[in-house]
Each structure stands twice: as C-alpha cells, then as structure tokens.
Amino acid sequence: MTEANNALTTASPTSHAIYKQLLAALKPIGPFREEIKKTSIHLVRESAFAGVHPRSQHLLLTIKAEKPIRSPRVTKAEQVSKNRWHLDVKVSNIEEIDGELLGWLQQAYDLCV
C-alpha cells in the first residue's frame, strides 16, 4: 500500500490530532503496534484490542470487550462470539480521552495476550 492511500494520510487534521493524542495516552498500557489499513488503524498487542476509524470531525473507536458496557458513550455494542464484544465509541476531542476510555482500552489490551 502506498503512503498516499491509508487511513492516516487521508485523515482530517481534527481526527489526526485526536489520534496522535490517543497514541500518547495509550503508551503507559504497554507495547503495541499500529497496523495501518486503507480506512482504519488496528492497535495490536497479540491481536487487535482496538480499531480506529478516522472521520472528518472525530474518531470512531471499536474496542474489544468481554461483555457489553452500559454507557451513553458506547454508540454500538455487537457480540462477535460467546465472550467477545465490539464496542463503538465516538471521540470528538482530546478531552474525551479520559480515565474511563483509557480504562476500557486497558481492559481490551489485557484480553489480547
């Protein structure tokens, strides 16, 4: 894939700035790698613990979970297997990268060993 056609290079300045802040906030959880796709970015430990989908004015995060999380921040919860859920969370600004969101991402990271 050329650099000209991936999720990071086509992201809006707003979503790119939120993404950079998200990466900085995630550094303390442990080592992971970015798998940059055409329309999304997977954050991977042994397997993907989160998917990042840049939009024009926000990021749509898909977070792996053991069970659904009841929160107004979760816009969609989809059961993908007996003990796995994918939770969609819209992140519109860097202030939304808070302890609650980072806690969910830490739990997702811990599932991916």
N, C-alpha and C positions, 0 to 999 in steps of 0.2 A: 504494500500500500504506500502510495506516495504521501509525503507530508501535507500536500495541498488538500487532501480529501479525508481528514479524520475528524473525530468529534472535538478535539481541542483546537484545531486550526480553523474550524468553521463556527466555533462558539462565539456568542456575542461578548463584548467587553464585560458586561454585567455578569453573565454566567461564568466567564473565565475568572473573574476576580473572586467570585464566591468559591469556585473550585480550588483556587490557589489557597484560600483561607481554610477550606475544609482539609486539604492535604496537610497544612501546617498543624491544624488542631489534632489530626489523627496520628502524627508522628509518635507521641508517647505510648500509643497502644501496642506497638511492636512492629517488626518488619513486615512489609507487604510490598507488592509490586503493582504497577499500573499496566493493564492490558488495554491499549487504546484501539478502539474499533472505529468503524465508519461513523456510527451515530451515537456511540456510548463509550464509556470507560468502565472497565471492571477493576475493582480493587480486590486483590487476590492475596490470600495467605497460602494455604494449600489448595483451596478452592475459593471462588468469589464470595466475599462476605457482603459486598455492596456493588450496585450498578449505578453509575452516574450518567444521567441523560441531560445534557445541556439544552436549555430552551432559551428563548430570546431574553426573558427577564428573570429567569430563575433556573434552578437545578431541580430535576426530579430524581430523587434518590430511591432506589429499590434496595431495601435492607433485608437480609436473611434473618429469620427468627424461628424459635422453637414453637411459638404459639402466637396467636394474634395479640396485638397490643391495642388496648382501647385508649385512644387519644384523638382529640379533634385534629391533631397534626397528621394523622395517618389517613390519607385520602383513599387508599385501597388496600385491602388485605386479601391475599389469594393463597389458599392452601395448595402447595405443589407436591406434597407427599404426606405420609402419616404424621411425621413430626417436623415438617418444614413449611414455613410460610414466607411469602414475599410481601413486604410492607412498603407501600409507596408514600414518600414524604416530600412535599414541596418545600424547597429552601429558597426564599426570595431575597434574603440579605444576610450579611455575615453575623448579625445579632442572633439569627436563628440557629447558628452553630453553637449550641449551648450544652450544658451538662446533660439534659435529657436526651438530646440527639446523640451526643457522644457516648452516653451510656448504652443506647440501643446499638450503636456501631461497635462498641466494645463487646457486647454480648454476641453480636454476629461474628466478629473476629474470633472469639473464643470457640464458636461452633466449627470453625474451619481448620481443624488440626488433623 
